[in-house]
Amino acid sequence: MPILSVGQISKVLNGELRSSDMDQEWMISSIAIDSRTIFDPESSLFFALKSDRNNGHRYVADLVHMGVRAFVVSDYSKEFSRFEHCNFIVVPDTLKALQELAIWHRSLFNIPVLGITGSNGKTIVKEWLFELLRDRSVIRSPKSYNSQVGVPLSVWNLSADYELAIFEAGISKPGEMHHLQKIICPTVGILTNIGEAHQENFTTKQQKLEEKLKLFESCHTLIYCMDQELVHSCIQNGGVNSRIRLFAWSFTNETADLFFRKKELNGTVEIATEFEGKKFRVELPFQDEASLENAGHCLALILSQHYAEPSVMKLFASLQPVAMRLEMKEGVNNCLLINDYYNSDINSLQIALAFLNNHARQPNLKKTVILSDIQQAGIPDEQLYREVSRLLQLNKTNRLIGIGTKIKNYAYLFEQPSEFFESTELFLESFQSADFRQECILLKGARDFHFELISSVLQKKYHQTILEIDLNALVGNLNFFRNAILPETRIMVMVKAFSYGSGMAEIARILQYHKVDYLAVAVADEGIELRQAGIDLPIVVMNPEEHSFESMIEFRLEPNIYSEEIFDLFRKVLQQHAVVHYPVHLKFDTGMNRLGFDSTGEVERLAGKLQVQEEIVVRSVFSHLVGAEEPVHDEFTLGQVEQFLQLSSIITKKLPYKIFRHILNSAGIERFPRYQFEMVRLGIGLYGVSACGNNQIRSISRLKTCISQIRLIRAGQTVGYGRKGVVTRDAEIAVLPIGYADGYDRRLSNGVGKVYVKGQIVPVIGNICMDMCMIDVTGLQTSVGDEVELMGEHILVGDIAETIGTIPYEILTGISQRVKRIYLQE
């Protein structure tokens, strides 16, 4: 990794260096834009990036407390000047500065650099090439680091130790590729394809294609598939610099530079081709068009750049789907399991260790790393494992289990308690589940080590039905709603009912990191659970009960005061404990006819009581909109807002301190942002349901299971209880291990419910049972173990709710806690 002084970096960026008593020779070896990824604070340089949705300057104080001493900022505040032993490089634009530093760093190296762009397949092609060229020293972008921020972070890791660099570039609007081209400056390019992704910011696919082609301005060779007519036409008609060598391949056109002949075998495909007078054959373990296209790009690159050794060509037969997200699961004996076992290199290890740190912190789990030999490091083995040891020490890892002959040979380099095994099989032979308890375990292994076998023995045993929670989608939804309100408007997030079925503690941790202002739960027990999980944010209890008042005070939970009776009872408990200035929230009923003060007289009496006591401080006043999602109720909604303003003004005028007002829920934020006042409450929108059908709000949940058994049923027979599922023709029926006890609603029985399997939508047949249901898979050639989606990308939660006459809330919160939650995060 590069090592530069703060002074050198300041000169590269042409920035103004402001220091307290720090030495300008303070050395920097890593750069960061996210506090969760910082593993060595003293050698890190933090870029305080600003966007419409976030501002890195807000995190500077926390980072100084962590030990970070060097920052690149655009807004130098008086607060920064008070931090001792810190360096600040002041620039006009921190994102531009990050990119300029990467451009300067890239200019130091003269090695082949492959740049990949396209609408789909970028990450898969990159990862497959990394796997195929495993015997070479190759560096590539971590995960899908292909954005205006991800690309410079990737290029920063480039060094002279590598033979080849592979970087992917992604764009979402015109004008972006020019910046990425200067950073990557590729010598060889691959254009994967042009599809619908990110089309919303381009007028035509042609415009998007022309933008993507700008990546290849510095290339000597461009590889593409000429079967894509738009791509081929644009490139041939001057879409790229005429000096670039065009290398086109095809499955259909024999005039291509590389023509691939396909032959389908039993579940695989053989590809044969000729190049420079030699014949080549590879076998691929899949038959779908997308995978064949991605493999075609890989084969074209390997042949055109003369990497086609026999050992490389054999590896095509073992290519596997790419896991692009870390998986988090419950493990045995109160452990937390993080799966990242499809690649192993030093850069992705740093990312995985940052993820481990973030999730082991609460609830104070020990940190264990199970690590295989690292492939394609580009540096001598001893230097490599010395660096691994340094990273583990910096991240305060409690235990290492090394698997592989290479890491075992360097056991003496590791200072923490360690065990070493030459193979996964030897580890499994010695495995005892009792050896793992109250730990956060990171599985980080190269594909050849088959760490999925270790994962299967370490994870807590559930039945096969799982609910996947996409944490990246959740953060994206949060940022969407943040972008809809003013920067100073606060956000209260509803995490009641097990975070709408998504898992309360994990969701709360993500929200706490992303600095929401309040959390809200239904009852005190939910708030106590969050406190015990280490959540420090203010927590509002929406339905406080008298018997829980003392516990609420003990765990710093703030009640919703909705009546004079509750006010008097809670104040009495505060007096008994000699507590003063305790925060509460006042609820007004403006039309829900549920809880709350609903008249001017009631609120006037309450205001009078508040003025003559010291136990209670009002943090906020709020009300619930009845039908903000439906335009037919807009007149009523506006009437609610008017009544809320009248009632809230009585409180705000009579009390001498700041009080937040909030009435907007998720639908209200989308449809009535002008009434955001000082705070909004975000609920169902965070979890992926839009009141306006906005496709920028993504579902975060995917309910799936696997086929347990397949039965052949003759015409005239019936399926399930009550003989409701009548088969009118010979049929294949698949049994799924999910029923109404798991939250799969019984109203979806007898063809009402639909599931997605083998690329098709098929119906539920018969009555849904307590623990099982049946689906009709006639003609789909399904097998036991095939995955079935019951809710997600193809079976939308809104459609399920509409089908059975309910709302998405009921579907999401109804998923039983016996269904395993798996958290996914890039």
Residue, then its C-alpha position, 0 to 999 in steps of 0.5 A: m500500500p502507498i505511504l505518503s506524508v500529510g504534507q505530500i498529499s496536501k501538495v498533490l491536492n493543492g490544498e491548504l494545510r491547517s494543523s494544530d501541533m502536528d508534524q506535516e511528515w505524519m505518514i498516511s497509508s490508508i484512505a477512508i470515507d466511512s468510519r466503519t472501514i477504518f482499521d488503523p486510525e493513526s495512519s488513515l486519512f479521512f475524506a469528509l464527503k458531502s452529498d445531498r443525503n449525507n455530510g462527512h463533516r458531521y463525523v469528524a469529532d467522532l473520528v478524532h475520538m477514535g484516533v484519526r488525526a488527518f482529514v480532508v475537508s471542504d468546510y473548516s469549522k471553528e470546532f476543528s481548530r480545537f482538536e489537538h494533534c490533528n491535520f486538516i487539508v482544506v480543499p474546495d471539493t472533497l470528492k474531487a480531491l479524492q479522485e485527484l489523489a487516485i489519478w496521481h497514484r494511478s500515474l505512478f504505474n505502468i502495468p496492464v489495467l483492465g477497465i470494465t463497464g456495462s449495464n450488467g455483469k461487470t462485477i461477475v466478469k471481474e470476479w471470474l477473471f480474478e478466479l481464472l487468473r489465480d496463478r498471476s498477481v492480480i488486483r481488482s476492485p473490491k466487491s462492486y466498488n465501481s462508483q465515483v467514490g468506489v473507483p478511487l478507493s480501489v485504485w489507491n490499492l494499486s502497487a508495482d507488485y501486481e502484473l494486472a489490475i482489473f477495475e470496474a466502472g459504473i455510472s448513473k447519469p451523464g458526465e460521470m464516466h469522464h472522471l472515472q476514465k481519468i482515475i482508471c486510465p485502462t489499457v484494455g477494456i471490456l464492455t459487457n452489455i447495455g440494458e435498462a439499469h440506470q436508464e432513468n437519467f438518460t434519454t436513450k440507450q444510445q446516450k447511455l452507451e456513448e457515455k460508457l464508451k468514454l471509459f476506453e479513451s486510453c485503451h489499446t484494445l476494446i473487447y465487446c460482443m457484436d451480437q448486441e446490435l446497438v453496441h456493435s453499430c455504435i462502435q463501428n460508426g465512430g463511437v470510440n477512438s479509431r486507434i483502438r483495436l476492436f476485438a469483437w466476439s460472437f455466438t452467432n456471427e462467424t465474421a467476428d474476431l472470435f466466433f464461439r460455437k456452443k454445444e449443450l451437454n447435460g447441464t453444461v455447455e461446451i464452447a469451441t473456438e479458433f484463435e491465431g491458428k490454435k483451437f480451444r475448448v472450454e466447458l461451462p457449468f451453466q446454460d443461461e444466456a447471461s452467464l454464457e455472455n459473461a463467460g464469453h467476455c472472460l474467454a475473449l480477454i484471456l485469448s486476446q491478451h495471451y493468458a490461455e494456458p491449459s491450467v487457465m482454460k480448465l478453470f472455466a469448468s469450475l466457475q460459480p455464481v459470485a456472492m457480492r454481499l456479506e451474509m450475516k446469520e445467527g450461529v451456534n451458542n449465541c454466536l453471530l456468523i459473517n459469511d464472506y467465503y467466496n474470495s480471499d485477498i488482502n483488500s477484501l479482508q480489510i473490508a470484511l474486518a471492518f464489517l466484523n468490527n461493526h457487528a461485534r461491538q454490540p452486544n460485545l462479542k469476541k471476534t474470531v476470524i477463520l481464514s484460508d490461504i490468500q491467493q493472488a496477493g502479489i507480494p511474497d508470502e512472508q510479507l503477505y502474512r505479516e500484513v495479515s497479522r498486522l490487520l488482525q492486531l489492529n482490529k483487535t481480533n481475539r482468535l484466528i483459525g487458519i486453514g491451508t498449508k501456506i498460512k500454517n507455515y507462517a503461524y509464528l507471525f500471529e500473536q493472538p490465540s491461533e489454531f491452524f489446519e492444513s485443510t477444511e476437512l481436518f478442521l471439520e474432523s476436529f470441530q466441536s460446537a462447544d468451542f464457539r460461544q458468544e463470538c462474532i465469527l468471520l469466515k473468509g476463504a478462497r473458493d477452493f477451501h469450501f468454507e460453506l461446509i464450515s458455515s453449515v456446522l457453525q450456523k444455528k439450525y433452523h428449517q429451510t425457510i428464511l427472510e433475507i434483509d438487504l441492509n443496503a436497500l434499507v440505507g438507500n430508502l433512508n437516504f431517499f426520505r432524507n433527500a425529500i426533507l430539509p437537512e435540519t429536519r429530524i427523523m424518528v424511525m419506527v422499529k416497533a413490531f420487530s422492525y416490521g418483521s425485519g429484526m429490531a436490534e440489527i435494524a436499530r444498529i444500522l439506523q444508529y450508525h446513520k445518525v437518525d434522531y429517534l427510534a420509536v417502539a410500541v411497548a417498553d419491552e421493545g425499548i429495553e431490548l434495544r438498550q440491552a443490545g447497545i442502542d443509545l439513541p433516544i427511544v420513544v414508547m408509543n403505547p406506555e403502560e403504567h406497570s412499565f414506568e419504572s423500567m422506562i425510567e431505568f432504561r431511559l425510554e421516553p413515553n408518549i403522553y396521550s391523556e391527563e391520566i397518563f401524565d399524572l401517573f407518570r409524573k407521580v412515578l418521577q416524583q417518587h424517584a426524585v427525577v426532574h426534566y424527564p423527556v416525554h412526547l405529547k400525542f394529539d388526536t386530530g382524526m384517528n379517534r384512537l389515543g391523544f388529546d383532542s380538544t383545545g380545553e384538554v390541551e390548555r389544562l395540560a399546558g397549565k400543568l406543564q408550566v407549574q412542574e419540573e419533572i417533565v420536559v416536552r421533547s415533541v408534540f405529534s399526531h397521526l395522519v389517517g389517510a395520507e397515502e390516498p388522494v381521496h382523503d387529501e381534504f381530510t389530511l389538510g384538516q388534520v394538519e390545521q387542527f394539529l397546528q392549532l393544538s400544538s401552538i398552545i403548548t409551544k407558546k406556553l413553554p419556554y423551550k424548543i419543542f419539535r412538531h411532527i405529523l408526517n408518516s412515510a406517505g406524508i413525507e412523499r406526498f406532503p413534504r411542506y408539512q415536515f415541521e421540525m421532525v418526521r416519522l419514517g415507518i413502512g417506507l424504510y422497509g420498502v413500501s411506497a405510497c406513490g409507487n416510487n421505484q426508487i424505494r426498494s423492498i428490503s425483504r425476500l422470503k424464500t424456502c426450498i422444495s422438500q418433496i415432489r409428488l406426482i398426482r393423478a387427475g381427480q386426486t386432491v391435495g391438502y386438508g379439506r380436499k380443497g386442492v382438486v387436480t384436474r390433470d396429472a400434475e407435479i406438486a412440490v411441498l414447501p416447508i412453510g405454513y401459516a405458523d411461519g406467517y404465510d397467510r392461510r388466505l393464500s390457499n387454493g390458487v390465491g397465492k403465487v410463488y416464483v420458482k425456476g423463473q416462473i410464477v406458479p400457484v399454491i394448491g390446496n389449503i396452506c397447512m400450519d408448517m407446510c404448503m403445496i405448489d403446482v410445478t407441473g412441467l417446470q423440471t424442478s428438483v428437491g432443494d430448488e429455491v422458491e421465492l414467496m415474497g421479494e423481487h418477483i412476488l411483491v409484498g404489495d401485491i400479496a396484501e392486495t390479493i387477500g384484502t389487507i395491507p403490507y404492514e400485516i404481511l411483513t409483521g406477520i412473518s414468524q420469528r421462527v423464520k431465520r433472518i439473514y442480513l445481507q450487506e455489500 
